Amino acid sequence: MGRIASEGIETCLVSINRPSSVGQSRAFEIGGIMYHIVDVQVLKEYHLKIRFSDGTQGEVNLSNLVGKGVFAAWKDPKNFAKVSIDPESHTVCWPGGIDLAPDALYEDVKKKQKAA
């Protein structure tokens, strides 16, 4: 897995077709509770609305990743719009094996809620 620095999401782990991650849950644990991404919606350009299993929800801006490395496909907004939730790993993913670490997304949403 590689580490991608981003504005809005300080760090975001990405895996690309790694056999070791297939079927492994990317759900994360905070205080002994496992959180999964349960809903994702594409909002304006390169923004997602994400809802977690604990009810936490919010918007994340991924525009700063567009065109960088594995995110080159997102230059076409139609590719970005193909986001879904992986039924095994419980995180957002795109065709080509791209997924984002749910813990980084959760922290970003919580940080924005505190700032509001």
Backbone as a chain_set.jsonl record, in Angstrom:
{"seq": "MGRIASEGIETCLVSINRPSSVGQSRAFEIGGIMYHIVDVQVLKEYHLKIRFSDGTQGEVNLSNLVGKGVFAAWKDPKNFAKVSIDPESHTVCWPGGIDLAPDALYEDVKKKQKAA", "coords": {"N": [[0.831, -1.172, 0.0], [0.421, 2.275, -0.681], [1.206, 5.606, 0.446], [-0.611, 8.505, 0.234], [-0.393, 11.918, 0.238], [-2.705, 14.456, 0.989], [-4.744, 17.382, 0.535], [-7.19, 18.321, 2.83], [-7.782, 15.592, 3.308], [-5.559, 14.264, 5.267], [-3.861, 11.965, 5.163], [-4.13, 9.175, 3.055], [-4.654, 5.91, 2.494], [-4.029, 3.789, -0.199], [-4.885, 1.032, -2.167], [-4.028, -1.067, -4.831], [-5.206, -3.474, -6.743], [-4.057, -5.509, -5.075], [-3.237, -8.686, -4.17], [-3.089, -9.503, -1.508], [-4.88, -7.904, -0.165], [-7.376, -8.603, -0.99], [-10.59, -9.447, -0.141], [-10.167, -8.807, 2.487], [-11.23, -6.996, 5.296], [-11.544, -3.49, 5.281], [-12.617, -2.045, 7.17], [-12.543, -0.082, 10.122], [-11.364, 0.341, 13.503], [-12.38, 2.118, 16.323], [-12.03, 2.85, 19.589], [-12.82, 0.233, 20.202], [-14.971, -0.255, 18.551], [-16.147, -1.237, 15.399], [-16.144, 0.456, 12.33], [-17.868, 0.868, 9.324], [-18.149, 1.908, 5.925], [-21.256, 2.759, 4.788], [-22.812, 4.046, 2.952], [-22.492, 5.912, -0.037], [-22.363, 8.824, -1.99], [-22.054, 10.604, -5.01], [-21.31, 13.954, -5.17], [-20.959, 17.346, -6.011], [-18.354, 18.113, -8.402], [-15.841, 15.825, -7.877], [-16.356, 15.45, -5.178], [-17.54, 13.591, -2.417], [-20.318, 12.312, -0.607], [-20.34, 10.68, 2.348], [-21.466, 8.032, 4.426], [-21.148, 6.502, 7.553], [-21.197, 3.433, 9.497], [-21.779, 4.101, 12.127], [-23.446, 6.218, 11.939], [-22.244, 8.631, 11.475], [-21.725, 11.135, 9.076], [-20.731, 12.893, 6.133], [-19.176, 15.28, 3.91], [-16.518, 14.742, 1.624], [-13.715, 16.078, -0.013], [-12.079, 15.238, -2.818], [-10.682, 16.337, -4.859], [-8.059, 17.208, -5.011], [-6.577, 14.956, -5.5], [-6.968, 14.179, -8.074], [-5.729, 13.144, -11.16], [-3.241, 12.425, -10.22], [-0.912, 9.898, -10.051], [-2.394, 6.797, -9.504], [-4.841, 7.961, -9.65], [-5.219, 9.164, -12.059], [-7.163, 8.371, -13.856], [-9.385, 9.649, -12.946], [-9.469, 12.095, -14.138], [-11.371, 12.157, -16.029], [-14.515, 12.88, -15.188], [-16.574, 11.008, -15.294], [-15.406, 8.582, -14.688], [-14.714, 8.948, -12.009], [-17.25, 9.076, -10.95], [-18.002, 6.446, -10.854], [-17.8, 5.339, -8.383], [-18.189, 3.053, -5.671], [-19.252, 0.908, -2.966], [-17.215, -1.469, -1.624], [-18.27, -4.732, -1.061], [-16.957, -6.525, 0.587], [-14.725, -5.264, 1.769], [-15.785, -2.965, 2.771], [-15.356, -0.255, 2.145], [-14.955, 2.766, 0.159], [-14.628, 2.374, -3.347], [-13.241, 2.076, -6.669], [-13.426, 1.083, -10.145], [-10.673, -0.902, -11.287], [-9.384, -1.499, -9.011], [-8.915, 0.494, -7.123], [-9.034, 1.893, -3.929], [-10.0, 3.718, -0.958], [-8.747, 4.454, 2.267], [-10.884, 3.884, 4.935], [-10.585, 4.941, 7.507], [-9.097, 7.308, 7.278], [-10.888, 8.828, 5.785], [-13.021, 8.966, 7.584], [-11.845, 10.386, 9.722], [-11.42, 12.82, 8.41], [-14.063, 13.677, 7.895], [-15.031, 13.895, 10.55], [-13.311, 15.879, 11.523], [-14.093, 18.09, 9.995], [-16.684, 18.377, 10.948], [-16.242, 19.156, 13.588], [-15.045, 21.608, 13.155], [-17.099, 23.08, 12.163]], "CA": [[0.0, 0.0, 0.0], [1.168, 3.518, -0.722], [0.648, 6.705, 1.234], [-0.845, 9.675, -0.592], [-0.704, 13.111, 1.027], [-3.745, 15.221, 0.311], [-5.375, 18.506, 1.229], [-8.505, 17.887, 3.261], [-7.551, 14.289, 3.897], [-4.127, 14.348, 5.496], [-3.257, 10.791, 4.55], [-5.145, 8.288, 2.522], [-4.012, 4.712, 1.992], [-4.6, 3.328, -1.447], [-4.382, -0.252, -2.624], [-4.345, -1.288, -6.231], [-5.131, -4.883, -7.128], [-3.104, -6.235, -4.24], [-3.859, -9.946, -3.775], [-3.146, -9.633, -0.057], [-5.989, -7.14, 0.395], [-8.634, -9.123, -1.494], [-11.412, -10.099, 0.86], [-9.876, -8.329, 3.826], [-12.026, -5.833, 5.656], [-10.849, -2.231, 5.498], [-13.315, -1.364, 8.257], [-11.555, 0.29, 11.125], [-11.846, 0.273, 14.873], [-12.108, 3.241, 17.214], [-12.613, 2.551, 20.89], [-13.396, -1.101, 20.213], [-16.128, -0.335, 17.655], [-15.775, -1.297, 13.983], [-16.936, 1.336, 11.483], [-17.888, 0.558, 7.901], [-18.851, 2.866, 5.066], [-22.512, 2.116, 4.419], [-23.45, 4.754, 1.837], [-21.668, 6.923, -0.701], [-23.026, 9.529, -3.087], [-21.233, 11.597, -5.699], [-21.883, 15.296, -5.121], [-20.339, 18.15, -7.059], [-17.131, 17.557, -8.974], [-14.813, 15.21, -7.025], [-16.776, 15.439, -3.779], [-18.397, 12.481, -2.044], [-20.998, 12.301, 0.686], [-20.113, 9.339, 2.886], [-22.102, 7.733, 5.71], [-20.526, 5.374, 8.233], [-22.109, 2.574, 10.239], [-22.165, 4.719, 13.402], [-24.301, 7.352, 11.626], [-21.433, 9.781, 11.063], [-21.748, 11.364, 7.637], [-20.236, 14.186, 5.719], [-18.631, 15.453, 2.569], [-15.067, 14.767, 1.465], [-13.261, 16.666, -1.272], [-10.947, 14.464, -3.322], [-10.223, 16.98, -6.094], [-6.604, 17.36, -5.031], [-5.957, 13.698, -5.92], [-7.252, 13.966, -9.494], [-4.597, 13.206, -12.083], [-2.006, 11.995, -9.57], [-0.708, 8.444, -9.97], [-3.535, 5.927, -9.816], [-6.045, 8.78, -9.797], [-5.229, 9.774, -13.396], [-8.443, 8.034, -14.495], [-10.414, 10.572, -12.468], [-9.52, 13.302, -14.975], [-12.698, 12.049, -16.618], [-15.457, 12.798, -14.064], [-17.392, 9.797, -15.401], [-14.697, 7.522, -13.972], [-14.865, 9.236, -10.583], [-18.644, 8.792, -10.606], [-18.188, 4.993, -10.761], [-17.529, 4.938, -7.006], [-19.119, 2.13, -5.031], [-18.757, 0.371, -1.701], [-16.819, -2.861, -1.752], [-19.054, -5.488, -0.087], [-16.087, -7.271, 1.499], [-13.816, -4.391, 2.523], [-16.612, -1.911, 3.373], [-14.827, 1.075, 1.886], [-15.247, 3.234, -1.195], [-13.705, 1.832, -4.336], [-13.477, 2.368, -8.077], [-12.863, 0.059, -11.03], [-9.223, -0.902, -11.367], [-8.842, -1.871, -7.714], [-8.583, 1.659, -6.297], [-9.898, 2.152, -2.788], [-9.47, 4.695, -0.012], [-8.819, 3.996, 3.648], [-12.043, 4.48, 5.602], [-10.206, 5.69, 8.713], [-8.71, 8.666, 6.861], [-12.12, 9.507, 5.394], [-13.762, 9.205, 8.824], [-11.168, 11.477, 10.421], [-11.666, 14.052, 7.664], [-15.451, 14.066, 8.147], [-15.133, 14.326, 11.942], [-12.572, 17.142, 11.648], [-14.94, 19.142, 9.412], [-17.824, 18.565, 11.841], [-15.757, 19.911, 14.747], [-14.734, 22.962, 12.71], [-18.357, 23.773, 11.8]], "C": [[0.877, 1.237, 0.0], [0.49, 4.578, 0.107], [0.566, 7.922, 0.321], [-1.168, 10.837, 0.333], [-1.748, 13.903, 0.27], [-4.223, 16.358, 1.178], [-6.777, 18.064, 1.605], [-8.46, 16.521, 3.902], [-6.043, 14.188, 4.037], [-3.381, 13.159, 4.914], [-4.354, 9.849, 4.132], [-4.436, 7.076, 1.939], [-4.762, 4.21, 0.785], [-4.037, 1.952, -1.745], [-4.868, -0.476, -4.036], [-4.111, -2.751, -6.563], [-4.089, -5.665, -6.352], [-3.773, -7.531, -3.786], [-3.998, -10.073, -2.258], [-4.325, -8.888, 0.546], [-7.346, -7.675, -0.055], [-9.355, -9.854, -0.375], [-11.142, -9.649, 2.286], [-10.685, -7.077, 4.097], [-11.138, -4.624, 5.851], [-11.604, -1.418, 6.54], [-12.288, -1.082, 9.337], [-12.203, 0.37, 12.488], [-11.421, 1.51, 15.636], [-12.801, 2.91, 18.526], [-13.317, 1.213, 20.933], [-14.6, -1.278, 19.315], [-15.638, -0.313, 16.208], [-16.711, -0.389, 13.18], [-16.759, 0.943, 10.021], [-18.514, 1.734, 7.172], [-20.09, 2.142, 4.565], [-23.238, 2.82, 3.277], [-22.472, 5.771, 1.272], [-22.461, 7.515, -1.852], [-22.032, 10.51, -3.69], [-21.985, 12.922, -5.633], [-21.286, 16.098, -6.265], [-18.989, 17.539, -7.424], [-16.106, 17.129, -7.919], [-15.1, 15.316, -5.535], [-17.684, 14.23, -3.572], [-19.1, 12.789, -0.73], [-20.918, 10.858, 1.163], [-20.844, 9.204, 4.214], [-21.482, 6.456, 6.258], [-21.548, 4.634, 9.085], [-22.519, 3.144, 11.587], [-23.066, 5.934, 13.195], [-23.548, 8.612, 11.238], [-21.505, 9.912, 9.553], [-21.235, 12.749, 7.328], [-19.642, 14.13, 4.328], [-17.109, 15.425, 2.605], [-14.748, 15.28, 0.069], [-12.005, 15.921, -1.701], [-10.328, 15.094, -4.565], [-8.705, 17.122, -6.162], [-5.877, 16.078, -5.43], [-6.058, 13.476, -7.428], [-5.987, 14.146, -10.335], [-3.28, 12.733, -11.504], [-1.948, 10.474, -9.501], [-1.925, 7.66, -10.399], [-4.815, 6.695, -10.049], [-6.108, 9.495, -11.148], [-6.556, 9.52, -14.108], [-9.55, 9.001, -14.092], [-10.433, 11.876, -13.249], [-10.833, 13.345, -15.744], [-13.684, 11.877, -15.46], [-16.365, 11.569, -14.103], [-16.733, 8.628, -14.677], [-14.808, 7.722, -12.459], [-16.266, 8.835, -10.108], [-18.936, 7.299, -10.492], [-17.887, 4.457, -9.363], [-18.606, 3.986, -6.494], [-18.534, 1.726, -3.681], [-18.44, -1.096, -1.915], [-17.542, -3.674, -0.673], [-18.205, -6.278, 0.914], [-15.239, -6.354, 2.362], [-14.539, -3.225, 3.19], [-15.995, -0.523, 3.264], [-15.178, 1.483, 0.466], [-14.186, 2.701, -2.144], [-14.158, 2.231, -5.734], [-12.941, 1.22, -8.903], [-11.344, 0.201, -11.129], [-8.57, -1.193, -10.02], [-8.448, -0.708, -6.827], [-9.568, 1.736, -5.143], [-9.204, 3.134, -1.851], [-9.689, 4.181, 1.403], [-9.982, 4.676, 4.37], [-11.664, 5.296, 6.839], [-9.807, 7.117, 8.379], [-9.942, 9.471, 6.466], [-12.935, 9.872, 6.632], [-13.156, 10.383, 9.584], [-11.416, 12.811, 9.734], [-13.081, 14.572, 7.917], [-15.597, 14.605, 9.568], [-14.458, 15.673, 12.159], [-13.417, 18.301, 11.121], [-16.141, 19.417, 10.305], [-17.425, 19.399, 13.056], [-15.511, 21.37, 14.389], [-15.998, 23.776, 12.433], [-19.044, 24.408, 12.985]], "O": [[1.948, 1.249, 0.607], [-0.69, 4.452, 0.435], [1.559, 8.318, -0.289], [-2.107, 10.76, 1.125], [-1.684, 14.011, -0.955], [-4.121, 16.309, 2.403], [-7.484, 17.488, 0.778], [-9.06, 16.321, 4.958], [-5.33, 14.044, 3.044], [-2.367, 13.337, 4.239], [-5.388, 9.747, 4.791], [-3.685, 7.213, 0.973], [-5.993, 4.211, 0.758], [-2.836, 1.727, -1.591], [-5.991, -0.113, -4.386], [-2.973, -3.21, -6.652], [-3.313, -6.415, -6.945], [-4.782, -7.481, -3.083], [-4.944, -10.698, -1.78], [-4.738, -9.201, 1.662], [-8.374, -7.234, 0.459], [-8.806, -10.758, 0.254], [-11.838, -10.08, 3.206], [-10.813, -6.206, 3.237], [-10.099, -4.708, 6.507], [-11.288, -0.252, 6.776], [-11.277, -1.777, 9.441], [-13.424, 0.455, 12.614], [-10.256, 1.906, 15.604], [-14.016, 2.713, 18.564], [-14.319, 1.068, 21.634], [-15.204, -2.351, 19.311], [-14.816, 0.525, 15.836], [-17.93, -0.46, 13.335], [-15.643, 0.718, 9.551], [-19.318, 2.471, 7.744], [-20.0, 1.055, 3.993], [-24.17, 2.264, 2.696], [-21.722, 6.409, 2.011], [-23.141, 6.803, -2.591], [-21.269, 11.162, -2.977], [-23.158, 12.997, -5.999], [-21.125, 15.58, -7.37], [-18.551, 16.562, -6.815], [-15.577, 17.954, -7.174], [-14.178, 15.276, -4.72], [-18.49, 13.888, -4.437], [-18.541, 13.447, 0.147], [-21.364, 9.935, 0.48], [-20.849, 10.127, 5.028], [-21.312, 5.468, 5.543], [-22.631, 5.15, 9.359], [-23.524, 2.708, 12.147], [-23.418, 6.612, 14.16], [-24.145, 9.561, 10.728], [-21.365, 8.925, 8.83], [-21.299, 13.658, 8.156], [-19.612, 13.09, 3.671], [-16.485, 16.005, 3.495], [-15.431, 14.952, -0.902], [-10.983, 15.974, -1.016], [-9.534, 14.452, -5.252], [-8.132, 17.152, -7.251], [-4.671, 16.113, -5.675], [-5.312, 12.674, -7.991], [-5.284, 15.151, -10.235], [-2.29, 12.646, -12.23], [-2.847, 9.841, -8.948], [-2.43, 7.826, -11.509], [-5.777, 6.148, -10.587], [-6.971, 10.349, -11.35], [-7.02, 10.362, -14.876], [-10.537, 9.156, -14.811], [-11.331, 12.693, -13.046], [-11.345, 14.416, -16.069], [-13.688, 10.829, -14.814], [-16.869, 11.136, -13.067], [-17.422, 7.777, -14.116], [-14.979, 6.755, -11.717], [-16.436, 8.32, -9.002], [-20.03, 6.926, -10.068], [-17.735, 3.249, -9.183], [-19.78, 4.105, -6.844], [-17.444, 2.163, -3.311], [-19.298, -1.871, -2.338], [-17.442, -3.345, 0.509], [-18.697, -6.655, 1.977], [-15.046, -6.619, 3.549], [-13.982, -2.569, 4.07], [-16.103, 0.286, 4.186], [-15.637, 0.666, -0.332], [-13.01, 2.59, -1.796], [-15.291, 2.662, -5.948], [-12.096, 0.458, -8.432], [-10.81, 1.308, -11.06], [-7.346, -1.14, -9.896], [-7.71, -0.903, -5.861], [-10.78, 1.655, -5.34], [-7.996, 3.353, -1.935], [-10.704, 3.548, 1.693], [-10.055, 5.904, 4.412], [-12.363, 6.25, 7.179], [-10.142, 8.042, 9.118], [-10.034, 10.659, 6.774], [-13.479, 10.973, 6.713], [-13.877, 11.273, 10.037], [-11.604, 13.827, 10.404], [-13.275, 15.769, 8.129], [-16.215, 15.649, 9.775], [-14.971, 16.516, 12.896], [-13.453, 19.371, 11.728], [-16.578, 20.562, 10.414], [-18.191, 20.255, 13.5], [-15.735, 22.264, 15.206], [-15.973, 25.006, 12.466], [-20.102, 25.018, 12.832]]}, "num_chains": 1, "name": "protein.A"}
